[in-house]
Amino acid sequence: MNAAGTTRILRLWEGSVSKRERRLQRLLSRPRDLSWEELTAVLSDFGYEARSSATRGSARTFVNSLQPSAPIKLHEPHPRPIVKRYAIDQVIEELARQGLIDEEHN
């Protein structure tokens, strides 16, 4: 790969990192208008995947393949896709408990 190609890849990676950091900072600010899409993007940044539940409805389970014994269980908000404050707190506490974010963020 030539130098120009390497530079382009690094710029793409750096942009991706800053998007992740901005999403995390927004979550940590505990906004009143955090969307479900934003929350699932943060969880995805940390390696979580949504798993289907046995029942239909708004219950969602997010599992990290590195720590499958510690799923995060949430209810997808509806009809407005704005996440409740208690759910934001739950996600932050779980990410801190698993050592994925610093305790000072909590």
RAZINOR-V418068 format. One record per residue. N is the residue number from 0. RES is the residue in three letters. PHI is phi in whole degrees, 0 to 359 (NA if undefined). PSI is psi in whole degrees, -180 to 180 (NA if undefined). BURIAL is I if it has 9 or more other C-alpha atoms within 8 Angstrom, else O. Layout:
n=N res=RES phi=PHI psi=PSI burial=BURIAL
n=N res=RES phi=PHI psi=PSI burial=BURIAL
This chain:
n=0 res=MET phi=NA psi=139 burial=O
n=1 res=ASN phi=278 psi=171 burial=O
n=2 res=ALA phi=298 psi=-38 burial=O
n=3 res=ALA phi=296 psi=-41 burial=O
n=4 res=GLY phi=296 psi=-41 burial=O
n=5 res=THR phi=296 psi=-44 burial=I
n=6 res=THR phi=299 psi=-43 burial=O
n=7 res=ARG phi=298 psi=-43 burial=O
n=8 res=ILE phi=296 psi=-44 burial=O
n=9 res=LEU phi=297 psi=-41 burial=O
n=10 res=ARG phi=296 psi=-41 burial=O
n=11 res=LEU phi=297 psi=-44 burial=O
n=12 res=TRP phi=295 psi=-44 burial=O
n=13 res=GLU phi=299 psi=-41 burial=O
n=14 res=GLY phi=298 psi=-40 burial=O
n=15 res=SER phi=296 psi=-42 burial=O
n=16 res=VAL phi=297 psi=-45 burial=O
n=17 res=SER phi=293 psi=-33 burial=O
n=18 res=LYS phi=296 psi=-43 burial=O
n=19 res=ARG phi=298 psi=-44 burial=I
n=20 res=GLU phi=296 psi=-41 burial=O
n=21 res=ARG phi=296 psi=-41 burial=O
n=22 res=ARG phi=297 psi=-43 burial=I
n=23 res=LEU phi=296 psi=-45 burial=I
n=24 res=GLN phi=300 psi=-39 burial=O
n=25 res=ARG phi=296 psi=-45 burial=I
n=26 res=LEU phi=301 psi=-47 burial=I
n=27 res=LEU phi=293 psi=-20 burial=I
n=28 res=SER phi=280 psi=-5 burial=O
n=29 res=ARG phi=52 psi=56 burial=I
n=30 res=PRO phi=290 psi=155 burial=O
n=31 res=ARG phi=280 psi=-12 burial=O
n=32 res=ASP phi=241 psi=29 burial=O
n=33 res=LEU phi=290 psi=126 burial=I
n=34 res=SER phi=275 psi=159 burial=I
n=35 res=TRP phi=301 psi=-40 burial=I
n=36 res=GLU phi=299 psi=-42 burial=O
n=37 res=GLU phi=295 psi=-42 burial=I
n=38 res=LEU phi=296 psi=-45 burial=I
n=39 res=THR phi=292 psi=-30 burial=O
n=40 res=ALA phi=294 psi=-41 burial=I
n=41 res=VAL phi=297 psi=-46 burial=I
n=42 res=LEU phi=299 psi=-40 burial=I
n=43 res=SER phi=298 psi=-39 burial=I
n=44 res=ASP phi=302 psi=-31 burial=O
n=45 res=PHE phi=265 psi=10 burial=O
n=46 res=GLY phi=90 psi=12 burial=I
n=47 res=TYR phi=275 psi=144 burial=I
n=48 res=GLU phi=234 psi=142 burial=I
n=49 res=ALA phi=286 psi=135 burial=O
n=50 res=ARG phi=246 psi=142 burial=O
n=51 res=SER phi=288 psi=146 burial=O
n=52 res=SER phi=267 psi=163 burial=O
n=53 res=ALA phi=290 psi=-26 burial=O
n=54 res=THR phi=252 psi=156 burial=O
n=55 res=ARG phi=276 psi=162 burial=O
n=56 res=GLY phi=131 psi=-160 burial=O
n=57 res=SER phi=265 psi=0 burial=O
n=58 res=ALA phi=290 psi=131 burial=I
n=59 res=ARG phi=228 psi=140 burial=I
n=60 res=THR phi=241 psi=130 burial=I
n=61 res=PHE phi=248 psi=128 burial=I
n=62 res=VAL phi=238 psi=136 burial=I
n=63 res=ASN phi=260 psi=125 burial=I
n=64 res=SER phi=297 psi=-23 burial=O
n=65 res=LEU phi=279 psi=-23 burial=O
n=66 res=GLN phi=221 psi=65 burial=O
n=67 res=PRO phi=295 psi=-16 burial=O
n=68 res=SER phi=278 psi=-1 burial=O
n=69 res=ALA phi=233 psi=69 burial=O
n=70 res=PRO phi=287 psi=158 burial=I
n=71 res=ILE phi=250 psi=120 burial=I
n=72 res=LYS phi=254 psi=126 burial=O
n=73 res=LEU phi=224 psi=165 burial=O
n=74 res=HIS phi=251 psi=125 burial=O
n=75 res=GLU phi=291 psi=125 burial=I
n=76 res=PRO phi=290 psi=145 burial=I
n=77 res=HIS phi=204 psi=153 burial=O
n=78 res=PRO phi=283 psi=-23 burial=O
n=79 res=ARG phi=274 psi=134 burial=O
n=80 res=PRO phi=275 psi=39 burial=I
n=81 res=ILE phi=261 psi=127 burial=I
n=82 res=VAL phi=283 psi=136 burial=I
n=83 res=LYS phi=289 psi=153 burial=O
n=84 res=ARG phi=301 psi=-40 burial=I
n=85 res=TYR phi=297 psi=-32 burial=O
n=86 res=ALA phi=288 psi=-39 burial=I
n=87 res=ILE phi=298 psi=-46 burial=I
n=88 res=ASP phi=299 psi=-41 burial=I
n=89 res=GLN phi=299 psi=-44 burial=O
n=90 res=VAL phi=294 psi=-45 burial=I
n=91 res=ILE phi=299 psi=-45 burial=I
n=92 res=GLU phi=298 psi=-41 burial=I
n=93 res=GLU phi=291 psi=-42 burial=I
n=94 res=LEU phi=298 psi=-39 burial=I
n=95 res=ALA phi=291 psi=-43 burial=I
n=96 res=ARG phi=300 psi=-36 burial=O
n=97 res=GLN phi=276 psi=-1 burial=O
n=98 res=GLY phi=78 psi=18 burial=O
n=99 res=LEU phi=275 psi=-22 burial=O
n=100 res=ILE phi=228 psi=158 burial=O
n=101 res=ASP phi=292 psi=150 burial=O
n=102 res=GLU phi=301 psi=-33 burial=O
n=103 res=GLU phi=295 psi=-23 burial=O
n=104 res=HIS phi=290 psi=-27 burial=O
n=105 res=ASN phi=288 psi=NA burial=O
